[in-house]
Amino acid sequence: MTLLTLRGIKKSFGDMLVLENVDADFAMRERIGLVGMNGAGKTTLANLIFGSIQPDEGKLTFHKNQLRIGYLLQSTSYTVHAFSTMMEQEPDSRETAQFLEAASHLGLHKVMEWDGERLAGLSGGEKTKLAIAHIWSSKPDILLLDEPTNHLDFEGVDWLVQELKRYNGTTIMISHDRYFLDQTVDRIIELENGKSAPYPGNYTFYRDEKARRYQSQLHQYEEQQKYEQKIEAEINRLKNWSDKAHREAGKVGKMAEMRGTKEFYRSKAKNMDKQIKSRLHRLEKIDLEGVKKPKEEAKVYFGWDQPDKRGRRLVEAQRIGKAYGERSLFNDSSFYLQRGEKIGLLGPNGSGKTTLIQMLLGQRAVDSGRLWISPTANVAYLTQDVTDLDQQRTVLELLQDSYEIRSDVGKARTMLANMGFDAAMLQKPIHQLSLGERTRIKLSQLMMKEQDLLILDEPTNHLDLASREQLEETLSEYNGTLIIVSHDRYLIDKICDKLLVIEGGAIRRVESGYKEYRERPRAATGSDAAPADKSKQQLEEEMLVISNRIVTLLSEISLLKPTDSQYAVLDEEYKRLLAQKKQLSIR
């Protein structure tokens, strides 16, 4: 059963045409992903479906009376007010009970006991979870989710995936989370140049199918080009014959006794002209109705200056701890970072990831233990927040305020041009830009700094899918040290070969990527399982001893030259301990 039909939808804002010709059908229990570049009109289309704005042209037809639509906005600032209203006005209603159940599934416990101070301090992830729980409890026919996984931890995403599989209504999801789309949708609608294009299957199939369609259309276009060249060659040949026939008809026209020959050449020239006209008409028809050259997907180029290598150590933590009042985030935690490593920082929402970043930036101090950061390290930090840019300044004014040297402004403009910013966009005030475009501006500011440690907090939030893939390529080639906090599993899997995991009140270094770490419980049942005579506590203690010794070794090695006799001995012990630690980490 079709619930909603869109035909010829057109929508502009001022002089900017966003949607030009959108056709789509949404059936009951369909799982649809809405994708496209930043600014393609995804959120605009969601608002049209929800009814908060109206189309300039075209028609939306709802095929069910009183169709209920639950809409999760990309911004979740409204949820605190909605939550407070529900708790005050409907504390015992069925919808409130369903809300509390959904919130509990998402990891938000005892929310009825939250006071104003607790609500004021909600993180982005907690706001998103509240919003999802609130919408879920209304039992809508259509779920409209705009970036639902932003700020959700891995456990929250997994819960949402499972709940969506059990949901009997229709879902329309705007998301740049490739893992999430692969798990939850069976059809993709792409918005490009104001038009819609449907693709069956999940995100991975869509990318493969789009590439196949591009190659197919390119092949047809190239064959058409060859055909056009053949026709043009025939036209040139016919024109030469026609010109010759006209000349011959003129010559024989002077001789009365050869009038029959003159008519022959006139007839021949006329026939040639008719064939030329026919071929010209064929070319015009190809130009109007033929295969168009496929448009290449817009490329976004990121690039960082490669950092200088100055020593091996970058960060050492020896038995550090941090607490807020009676709440302990982590304690007795030891780890290290070496130059060139790409580290994924994992942990549930509220486990202390942001606090650890602030400690690495020197904004917070440890409560216990010792945290050493190389004094030569230049640290750059990309925050999740894209609303801290001056909303009234234009992009160009922001660049001119940031860089005193004209050459730096020019370099920044070139960098933004590579990210898809044309001259007109540089003149736009920040408040007119999409969240993805603001993220690119913050990335450009980050790139302009000379750094050898990049801390990226959800760097793919708000970036469109093509930009995410290009950022991955750039980060893969980056030679400096990376710490990435992200709920984008594909990004973590591709980039990070080491992890810092905050769990159980401690920070633990894992000598593997996220995929191996994720599969570790299954591996532990096989030949790599821990010996029965070693408890979990014993293994953790052994890991801690090795980690502390590694930190000590790195300190001692840094004071030696490779030619010193003791250097080789310590280096050999260091390698042996690394191997032991890796073996323990997979048990």
N, C-alpha and C positions, 0 to 999 in steps of 0.2 A: 504494500500500500504506500502510495506517494503521499508524504506529509506536506511538502513545500516545493513549489516550482518557481524558478527565476527565469525571466525572459527579457532579453535586451536591456539589462540594467545599466544605467549610466549615472555617474555621480561626479560632480566637480566641486571644488572649493575655490571660489574666486576664479582666477585664470588657470588654475591647475586641474587638469583632467585626471582623475584617479581611476575611475572605472568607465570603460567605453562601451563594451558589449559583452555582458556576462550572462551566460545561460547555464542553468544547473537544476538538477532534480535531487531531492533528498527523500529517501524512502525510510520506512519504519525499520528500526534496528540496524541501520547502516552505520559503519564506522568510517568517517571521512576525515582526511587530513587536508588542511588548507595551507598551501605553501606558496612561496614567492620571495623575491628580493625585498629588502627593507624598502618601504614606500610603495609597494606594489598594490596596496589597497586591501590587505587581509582584514585588518581591524575595521576598516570602513565597511566592508561587506558584512562582517559580524554585527556591526551596529545597525545596518539595514535590516538584517534578518531579525534582530532583537526588537526593532521598531523605534530605536532612539533617534534615528534620522530617516528621512524619506529619499527615494531616488529622484533624480531630475527627469529621467525617462525610464521606460520599462515598467514591468509589473512583477510583484511578488504575490503568489497565490497560495493561501493556506487551505489545505484540503481536509482539515479537521477543526470542528468548532472548539473554541476555548483551548487552543493549543498552548501548553505551558512550556516556556523556554527558560532554562537556567543559564545565566551568563556569568562566567568568571572573567572579570576584567583583568587586563595585564597589570593594572595598578590595583592593589588590594587595600587601599587606605580606608575604604568604606566599611570593612568588615568589623572593626572594633565597635562602631556605632550600631551596626546591625546586630551584633552579638549582645551588646548591652540592652538593646530594645527587647530582644527575644527573652532574655533572662528576667527582665522586669515585668513584661506584659504577658508572657506565655510560659511561665516556669514549669507547668505541669502538663503541657500539651503533648500530643503524640509527635508533632514535628520537632519539639524541643528534645524529646527522648531520642528521636532518630538522629538529631544533630549531635547530641552528647555521645551516642554510640559511634558515629562516624569520626568525631573528634578523637575519641579514645583509640580507634583503629589507627589514626594518624599519629599517635604518640602524645596527644594533648590530654592529660589526665586531670581530673578534679577541676575542670574549668569553671564550674559553678562557684568555686571558692575563690576565684581570682578577684582581687580588688583593683581599684583604679590605678595604683602604682604598677601592678603586674601587667595590666593591659597597656599602660603607657610605654612599657619597656619591651613590647613584643618585637621579635625579630621579623625579618621579611619572610622567612620560612614559616613561622608561626602564624603570621597574617594570612599567608596563602592557604595553610591547612584549615584555618578557621573559615575562610571563604569557601573552600571546597566542601567542608562539612555542612555549612549553612545551605549551599545550593543543593547538595545531595539530598538533604532532608526534605526538600520541597517536592521530590519525586517528579521532575520535569519530563515532558515528552522528548524534548531536544536539549541536549547539553552542549552549550557553546563554551569551549574552554580556550582562552587566549593565554598561551604560555603557562600551562598549569604546573609544569615541573620547575619553573624558576624558584629557586630557594629551597626546594624540597631535597632532603637527603636521599640516599639510595633506598633506604627502607621505605620512606614515604612514596617514592616513585614506584617501587615494587607493589606496595599496597594499592596505589591508584590504578596500576595496570591490571591487577587481579579484579578490582571492583568494576572497572570498565568492561572486562570480559563477562562479568555476571549481569551487567546493566542491560535491561530490556529495551531501553529507548534508543533514540538516534544520537550519535555524538558527532560533533563538528569540532575538530581540534586544530588550532593554530599553534604550531610548535616548531622550534628549531632543534629539538632534542631528537636526534636520529634514532637512538635506541628506543625511545618512547614511541615514536611513530611506527617503527618496525614491529613493535609488540602490540599496537592497539588499533591500527587502521587497515582496512581492506580496499580502500579507494583513495586516490589523491586527486585534488583539484588544484591546478597550478594557475596562479594569476601572473600574467606577464603582458606588459604594454596595454593594460586596461582590459584584456580579454582573458577568458577562462579556457582551460584545456584539461579534460579528464584523463586519468590514467588508472587502470586497474591495479590492485596489489598494494603492498606497503611501500615504505620510502625507498628501500634498496631496489625493489623492482622498478619503481618510478625513475630512479636515476639511470638504471640500465636501459630502460625502455626509451627514456628521453634521448640518451646517447645514440641508441639504435635508430630512432626516428630522425635525428639530426643527420646521421651518416647516410640514411636512405634518401632523405630529401636532398642532401648535398650531391649524392650520386645522380639522382634524377635531374637536378639543376645542371650539373656538368655535362650530362648527355644532351640535355636541351640546348646548352650552349654550343655543343658540337653541331647539332642539327641546325641551329640558327646560322652558324658560320657556313654550313653547307648551302643553305638557302641564299645567304648573301653572296656566296661565290657564284651560284646559279644566276642571281639577279645581275651581277657584274658581267657574266658571260652573255646573258640575253641582251643586256644594254649594248654591249659591243656589237652583237649580231644585228640588233635593231638599228643602231646608228649606221652600220654598213649598208643595211637594206634601204634606209632612207637616202643615203648617198647614191646608191645605185639607181634608185627610182628617179632621183634628180638628174643623173647623167643621161639616162635613156629618154627622159622626157623631152630632150631637145631634138630627138629624131622621131619624126612623125611615123615613119615606117616601123618603129619598134614599140608601138603603144601597148601591144600585148605583153611585152617584157616589163614595161613600166608598171602595169597593173599587178604583175606577178610580184615585183619587189614591194609595191605598196601593200599588198595583201600579206606578204611575209613580215613586213615591218609592223603591221597592225596586229598580227598574231603574236609577234614578240612582245609588243607593248601590253597586250592582254595578259600574257604569261607573267610579265614583270609585275603588273598590277595585282595579279592573283597571289604572287609570292609576297609582295609587300603587305597585302591584307593578312596573309598567314603570319607574318612577323608581328603585325599589330595585335592579332588575336593572342599570340603567345605572350606578348608583353602584358596584355590585359588578363588573360585567363591561365597562363602557363605557371609552371612551378617557380616560386620565388626563391631567391638565394636564402638559405636558412641563416637566421641571425645567431652569431656566436654568443654563448652565455657570457654575461658580463663578468670580467675578471677583476678581482680585488687583490692587490699586491701589498703584502706586509713585508717589512724588512728592518732588521736591527743591525746596528754596527756591532761587529764581533768584538767581544771584550778582550783586553790584554790578559794574559795568564801570569799571575803573580803568586806563586806558591800553591801548595796543594790544599791546605786547610782553608775552610771558609767559616764554618760554624762548629762549635763544640758545646754540648750541654752535658753537665755532670750532675746527676741526681737533682734536677731542678723540680720545683713544686710551685703551684699557684692556686690560691683560694680567694673567694669573695665571701667574707664573713665566715659562716660555718660551712659554706658549700665549697668543697674541694674539686677543682677541675682536673688536675693531675698532680702526681707527687712522685718523688724518687725516680725521675725519668732521665735516662742518658741516651744520647744519640749524637751523630756528627753528620756534616755535609761537606763534600769535597767539590772542588771546582769542576764544572762541566757536567755534574749530575743533574738529572731531570727527576724531580721528586714530586709524587702526588701526595697531598695532605688530605687524609680521610678521617671521618668521624661524624657521628650523628649531630644534628642541629643542637647547639648548646653545649657541646663537649669541650669547647675551648679552642677551636681552630682560629677564630679571629683574635683571641687573646694571645695565642702563640705568635701570630703574625705581628701584633703590636709589640711583643717582646723582641722579636727579631729586628723591628724597625727602631727599637730604642724608646718606644713610647710608654712601655710599662716595664717594671722591674720584676725579677723573680722573687718569690718569697723565701725560697731556700735553694741551696745548690749554687752552681756557677754556670752562667751562659756567656761564652766567649764568641765574639764576632770579629773577624779579621779587620783591623783598622784600615786596611787598604781597600776594603770592599765598598763598591758603589752600589747601593741598593735602590731599586725602583719598584714602586708598588702600584698596581692597578686595582682600585676598589670596585665593589659591586655597584656603588651608588653613581648613577649618571645624572642625578638631579642637582648635583653641587656645582655645575657650571652656571655662570651668570646668564640667566634666561633672556635678558634684554640685549646682550651684546651679540653682534654678528660673529660668524666664524672667523672672518678676517680680522675683526677688532680683537678677538680673543688671541689670535696668533700674534698680532702686533704688540699686545700687552705682555705676552709670555716671553717674547724674544726681542732683545734690544738690537741685535745685529741683523742688518737687512738680509744677509746671506742665509741666516738661520730661518727667517720668515719665508724666504724663497724655497728653502729645503723643505720646510713644513708644508708649504702649498703644493709642492711636487708630490710629497708623500700622500697628502689628502687626495690629490688627483688620481694617484694610483689606487686609492681606496674608493673611487667612484664619485668624488666631489668635483663638479664642474664649477666654472666661474660664477654662475648664478647662485649655486648653493653656498658659496663663500660669503655672499651678501645677505644670507638669511639669518634672522635672529635665532638663537638656540632654541627658544620655545616652539619654533615651527618645525624643528627636526624630530624625526622618529627616535626612539630609544636606541635603535641599532646605529643610527647615524651619530648620535652622541657618544656611543661606545667607541666608534672609529676615531672620533676627535680625541678622546682620552687615550686611546692607543697611540695616536700620532704624537701626543705630548710625551708619552712614556718613551717612545722610540727616539725622541730627540735628546734624551738624556744619555750620558755615557755611564753605562752600568755593567756590572758583571754578575749581579744577582737580581733576577726578576721574580717578583712575587705577584702572581696573577690570581685574583679572587674572582672566580666565575667569569673568565675572559670571554666565553662564548655567549653569555647571556645577551639577548636582544640581537645578536648577529644572525643574519640570514644563513641559510644552509650552505650556499656557495662560499660565503665569507668564512664560515667555520672550517670548511675543508681547506681553504687556502691558508688560513691561520695555522692549521695543523702542519701543513707543508713547511711553513716558515719556521715554526717552533722545532720541527724535526731537524732542520739544518742549523739551528742556533747552537753555537759552541759554548755559551755561558751556562751559568747555573740557573735552574728553574725550580720554583716551588709553585705548584698549581693546586688551587682549591677549586674543585669543579664537580658538579653532578652530571656532567656530560661523560658518560661511560666510554663512548667511542674516543673522545679526546684523551682521557686518562690511559686507556688501553694502548693508543698509538704512540703517545709521547713519553709516558713515565715508565722507567724501568726499575725504579725504587719507590718505596712508600714510607711515609710517616703516618702511623695509625694511632689515633687517640681513642682508646677504649679501656674500660675497666679502671678508670682513674689514673692512666699512665700513657705516656707517649712511647711508642715502640717503632723502631726502624725495621722495615721488611726488605730483604734483599731480593725482591722480585717485583714484577708488574702487577697490575690489579687483576688481570685474568687469572694468573697463577694463584694469587692470594684468595680470589673468590672461589676457586676450585679446591682450595686446600682441605676443607673438611672431607671431601670425597677422597682425596689422595691419602688422607690420614687413615683410611680404612684398608688401604692396600699395603704394599711392601714397604712403603716409606713411613708407616705408622710408628709412633713413638713406642719404645720398649715398654712393656707392661710394668716394669719395676720403677719407671720414672713417672712421677705425678706431674700434673700441670704446673704446680708451684715449683717443683724441682727444676723443670725445664725453664721456667721464667727466671729463676735465680741463676741458672747456668748462663742464660742469654745475657743477663745483666752483668755478670762477671766478665764475660767476653767483651761486651760493649764498652765497659769501663777500661779494660785493658787496651782495647783498640784506640780509645781516645788518648790514653797515656802514651801509647806507641807513636801516634801521630805527632804528639807534642815533642817527643824525643827525636823523631826522624827529622822534623822541621829544623832542628838546631844543627843537623849534620850535613856534610857534603857527600855526594855519591862516592867520592874517592876515599872517605873515612872507612876504616876497617869495621867499625861497629854498624855502619849503615846497612850493609848486606845482611847482617844477622837480624837486625830489627825488621828490615823489609821482609825477610823470609817468614818471621813470626807473624807479621801483620797479614800476609797472604794466607797463612795457615788458619789464623783466627777468622778471617773473612769467610773462608770455605766452611769452617765449623758453624759459624753464625748462619750462613745460608742454609746449611743442612738442618739446623734447629728450627729455622723460620718456617720450613714447609711441613714440620711435624704437627 
